[in-house]
Amino acid sequence: MYKYFISICLLFVFVDGFSQEQKTDTLINSKTDSIIYKTNYGLRLGVDISKPILAQFNSTYSGFEVVGDYRIKKNLYIAAEAGYEKETTSEDYTNSTSRGNYIKLGFNYNAYQNWLDMNNEIFIGYRYGFSLFEQTLNSYTPNVNTSYFPATTNTTPLTTTDLTAHWSELVFGFRTETFKNFFITFSGSYKVMMDVKEPENFKTLFSPGFNRIFETGTGFGFNYTLTYLIPFKKK
């Protein structure tokens, strides 16, 4: 009888100990699972270094661009770019130069799921672009070159000011945090011209911010930016 009583007591002690161990493990796991990794929210500012690099290899081009974005939700950012560009375009019978300023406004959505406290992005976005610029027809040759009426090149510059362009952009890019609050971004864009003001008796061949304007009214662009995040809060 005593032997059975002792066995039952030992069984209760074992079950109670096992139950306490399970509760401890559950508490630890629940504490581990409840850890929330907060990320920085703030203003990110930087420059596009692809434009000065391009200018080093293309003597007909110069430009610069500043970029910025502000995080409003976990995966949503409002974004903007502004800059200046100058491009000389040579055709079969014309040579012209466009120069001016532009601004682009829109948003980015981060489709990448970060691990722990990482802050990288694979994003898609939209921009509305507006440009105010001037175009100078540097020279042109009438397309009437015959043996009786040889063409003469006119080299008197003709400048048209207050030209404007409006367009939309779809943006896709990658962003990685290489150092604390310092980011490198590579992005590309597909652009659709909505409206452009033409000079009299001549076409607009290049719009700052949009790049070369083709007959289809579409174009492409790319950016390689270095940015720094000024953190305002964490959440």
C-alpha positions as a printed NumPy array, in Angstrom:
array([[   0.   ,    0.   ,    0.   ],
       [   2.721,    2.416,    0.93 ],
       [   4.539,    1.495,   -2.263],
       [   1.516,    2.527,   -4.395],
       [   1.043,    5.721,   -2.39 ],
       [   4.696,    6.717,   -2.876],
       [   4.475,    5.977,   -6.624],
       [   1.365,    8.18 ,   -6.996],
       [   3.105,   11.027,   -5.109],
       [   6.157,   10.775,   -7.339],
       [   3.92 ,   10.841,  -10.408],
       [   2.268,   14.072,   -9.236],
       [   5.652,   15.654,   -8.539],
       [   6.89 ,   14.683,  -12.024],
       [   3.738,   15.988,  -13.757],
       [   3.847,   19.245,  -11.794],
       [   7.532,   19.746,  -12.609],
       [   6.955,   19.041,  -16.297],
       [   4.022,   21.486,  -16.294],
       [   6.152,   24.22 ,  -14.72 ],
       [   8.896,   23.639,  -17.319],
       [   6.376,   23.897,  -20.144],
       [   4.985,   27.148,  -18.719],
       [   8.517,   28.582,  -18.458],
       [   9.339,   27.626,  -22.055],
       [   6.058,   29.112,  -23.283],
       [   6.73 ,   32.356,  -21.394],
       [  10.232,   32.628,  -22.849],
       [   9.004,   31.908,  -26.371],
       [   6.175,   34.393,  -26.043],
       [   8.618,   37.068,  -24.834],
       [  10.924,   36.286,  -27.763],
       [   8.07 ,   36.379,  -30.268],
       [   6.782,   39.678,  -28.881],
       [  10.029,   41.573,  -29.631],
       [   9.248,   44.396,  -32.06 ],
       [  12.079,   45.795,  -34.172],
       [  11.517,   49.497,  -34.74 ],
       [  12.852,   51.359,  -37.795],
       [  13.669,   54.996,  -38.42 ],
       [  11.145,   57.447,  -39.84 ],
       [  12.461,   60.71 ,  -41.207],
       [  13.66 ,   62.777,  -44.147],
       [  16.127,   61.183,  -46.579],
       [  18.175,   63.547,  -48.776],
       [  20.858,   62.996,  -51.383],
       [  22.167,   63.449,  -54.915],
       [  22.081,   61.539,  -58.183],
       [  25.715,   60.852,  -59.097],
       [  24.886,   59.31 ,  -62.495],
       [  24.498,   62.744,  -64.111],
       [  27.976,   64.147,  -63.32 ],
       [  29.437,   60.76 ,  -64.292],
       [  27.599,   60.905,  -67.626],
       [  28.867,   64.446,  -68.195],
       [  32.445,   63.176,  -67.911],
       [  31.928,   60.903,  -70.912],
       [  29.546,   63.081,  -72.945],
       [  30.741,   66.594,  -73.752],
       [  27.269,   67.614,  -75.041],
       [  25.593,   66.995,  -71.68 ],
       [  25.667,   68.49 ,  -68.182],
       [  23.316,   68.222,  -65.241],
       [  22.72 ,   67.59 ,  -61.561],
       [  19.822,   66.344,  -59.443],
       [  18.908,   66.357,  -55.746],
       [  16.549,   63.714,  -54.382],
       [  14.502,   63.269,  -51.248],
       [  11.779,   61.174,  -49.672],
       [   9.801,   61.065,  -46.436],
       [   8.419,   57.907,  -44.865],
       [   4.736,   58.237,  -43.984],
       [   3.893,   54.547,  -43.419],
       [   5.831,   51.319,  -42.969],
       [   6.14 ,   50.692,  -46.723],
       [   5.055,   54.037,  -48.218],
       [   7.184,   57.104,  -48.968],
       [   6.442,   60.436,  -50.601],
       [   9.299,   61.265,  -52.973],
       [  10.637,   64.16 ,  -55.02 ],
       [  13.514,   64.986,  -57.37 ],
       [  14.614,   68.364,  -58.705],
       [  17.455,   69.35 ,  -60.971],
       [  18.971,   71.094,  -63.964],
       [  20.02 ,   69.674,  -67.331],
       [  21.614,   70.917,  -70.536],
       [  21.852,   68.82 ,  -73.683],
       [  23.025,   69.585,  -77.233],
       [  21.326,   67.451,  -79.884],
       [  22.713,   66.996,  -83.387],
       [  20.445,   65.83 ,  -86.227],
       [  21.106,   65.482,  -89.967],
       [  20.258,   69.112,  -90.667],
       [  20.033,   70.77 ,  -87.255],
       [  21.992,   71.369,  -84.071],
       [  20.119,   72.567,  -80.978],
       [  20.643,   72.995,  -77.233],
       [  18.015,   72.643,  -74.483],
       [  18.622,   73.826,  -70.932],
       [  16.414,   74.31 ,  -67.9  ],
       [  15.041,   73.107,  -64.575],
       [  12.625,   70.365,  -63.599],
       [  10.838,   68.832,  -60.626],
       [   9.241,   65.437,  -60.121],
       [   6.759,   64.568,  -57.348],
       [   5.219,   61.237,  -56.392],
       [   5.54 ,   58.214,  -54.128],
       [   7.389,   54.909,  -53.635],
       [   5.995,   51.655,  -52.258],
       [   8.451,   49.172,  -50.724],
       [   7.531,   45.612,  -51.737],
       [  10.452,   44.021,  -49.855],
       [   9.907,   42.298,  -46.498],
       [  12.9  ,   43.187,  -44.299],
       [  14.38 ,   40.852,  -41.69 ],
       [  14.623,   42.051,  -38.095],
       [  15.868,   45.663,  -38.091],
       [  17.079,   45.788,  -41.731],
       [  16.006,   48.787,  -43.823],
       [  16.366,   47.804,  -47.486],
       [  13.899,   48.297,  -50.324],
       [  12.67 ,   46.892,  -53.601],
       [  10.269,   49.622,  -54.601],
       [   7.843,   50.678,  -57.284],
       [   6.555,   54.205,  -57.654],
       [   5.011,   56.983,  -59.677],
       [   6.151,   60.519,  -60.526],
       [   4.552,   63.549,  -62.124],
       [   7.216,   65.61 ,  -63.877],
       [   7.264,   69.267,  -64.894],
       [  10.017,   71.106,  -66.741],
       [  10.572,   74.78 ,  -67.556],
       [  13.311,   75.329,  -70.13 ],
       [  14.579,   77.102,  -73.233],
       [  15.824,   75.741,  -76.552],
       [  18.373,   77.301,  -78.889],
       [  18.573,   76.339,  -82.536],
       [  22.33 ,   76.694,  -82.961],
       [  22.452,   75.975,  -86.683],
       [  20.395,   74.431,  -89.455],
       [  20.832,   73.479,  -93.099],
       [  17.815,   73.625,  -95.459],
       [  17.173,   70.246,  -97.056],
       [  17.311,   71.607, -100.636],
       [  20.881,   70.721, -101.553],
       [  21.05 ,   70.474, -105.348],
       [  23.582,   71.393, -107.998],
       [  21.514,   74.475, -108.876],
       [  20.584,   75.518, -105.34 ],
       [  23.342,   74.444, -102.929],
       [  22.297,   74.481,  -99.274],
       [  23.82 ,   77.066,  -96.991],
       [  24.105,   76.409,  -93.264],
       [  22.598,   79.136,  -91.1  ],
       [  24.63 ,   79.556,  -87.903],
       [  22.68 ,   82.424,  -86.361],
       [  21.372,   81.125,  -82.985],
       [  17.608,   81.3  ,  -82.45 ],
       [  16.432,   80.904,  -78.835],
       [  12.897,   80.173,  -77.642],
       [  12.212,   80.614,  -73.922],
       [   9.383,   79.645,  -71.528],
       [   8.963,   76.161,  -72.965],
       [   7.228,   73.614,  -70.726],
       [   6.765,   69.855,  -70.571],
       [   4.536,   67.617,  -68.45 ],
       [   4.946,   63.85 ,  -68.139],
       [   4.311,   60.745,  -66.024],
       [   6.854,   58.181,  -64.835],
       [   6.662,   54.615,  -63.583],
       [   9.652,   53.925,  -61.331],
       [  11.279,   50.656,  -60.227],
       [  14.373,   50.428,  -58.067],
       [  16.56 ,   48.84 ,  -55.399],
       [  17.808,   50.554,  -52.238],
       [  20.204,   49.218,  -49.62 ],
       [  21.468,   50.643,  -46.333],
       [  25.236,   50.242,  -46.58 ],
       [  26.064,   52.136,  -43.371],
       [  23.953,   53.494,  -40.537],
       [  21.341,   55.776,  -42.207],
       [  23.353,   55.884,  -45.466],
       [  21.748,   54.43 ,  -48.595],
       [  22.704,   53.544,  -52.161],
       [  19.9  ,   53.368,  -54.727],
       [  19.671,   52.256,  -58.338],
       [  16.412,   52.899,  -60.192],
       [  14.984,   53.03 ,  -63.685],
       [  11.908,   54.752,  -65.064],
       [   9.545,   54.529,  -68.019],
       [   8.259,   57.963,  -69.059],
       [   5.214,   59.053,  -71.021],
       [   4.992,   62.643,  -72.273],
       [   1.608,   64.251,  -71.573],
       [   2.192,   67.683,  -73.073],
       [   5.117,   69.705,  -74.44 ],
       [   5.266,   73.236,  -75.785],
       [   7.012,   73.44 ,  -79.157],
       [   9.109,   76.337,  -80.518],
       [   7.77 ,   78.01 ,  -83.657],
       [   8.74 ,   76.114,  -86.821],
       [  10.838,   73.611,  -84.868],
       [  10.378,   70.602,  -82.572],
       [  11.423,   70.166,  -78.965],
       [  14.003,   67.385,  -79.073],
       [  15.069,   67.294,  -75.407],
       [  13.311,   68.243,  -72.175],
       [  15.261,   68.495,  -68.897],
       [  14.068,   65.756,  -66.567],
       [  12.477,   63.754,  -69.37 ],
       [  15.532,   63.288,  -71.632],
       [  15.276,   62.812,  -75.404],
       [  11.769,   63.198,  -76.826],
       [  11.009,   60.609,  -79.502],
       [   8.1  ,   60.446,  -81.927],
       [   6.294,   57.972,  -79.652],
       [   6.332,   60.438,  -76.744],
       [   7.937,   57.868,  -74.469],
       [  11.36 ,   57.597,  -72.908],
       [  13.521,   55.928,  -70.293],
       [  15.748,   57.143,  -67.484],
       [  17.988,   55.811,  -64.732],
       [  19.369,   57.102,  -61.443],
       [  22.208,   56.107,  -59.147],
       [  21.787,   58.012,  -55.9  ],
       [  23.544,   58.415,  -52.571],
       [  21.27 ,   59.494,  -49.723],
       [  21.377,   60.034,  -45.964],
       [  18.425,   59.572,  -43.606],
       [  17.774,   62.235,  -40.977],
       [  15.754,   60.219,  -38.422],
       [  12.929,   61.993,  -36.6  ],
       [  11.429,   59.013,  -34.725],
       [  11.271,   55.223,  -34.52 ],
       [   8.21 ,   53.037,  -34.722]])
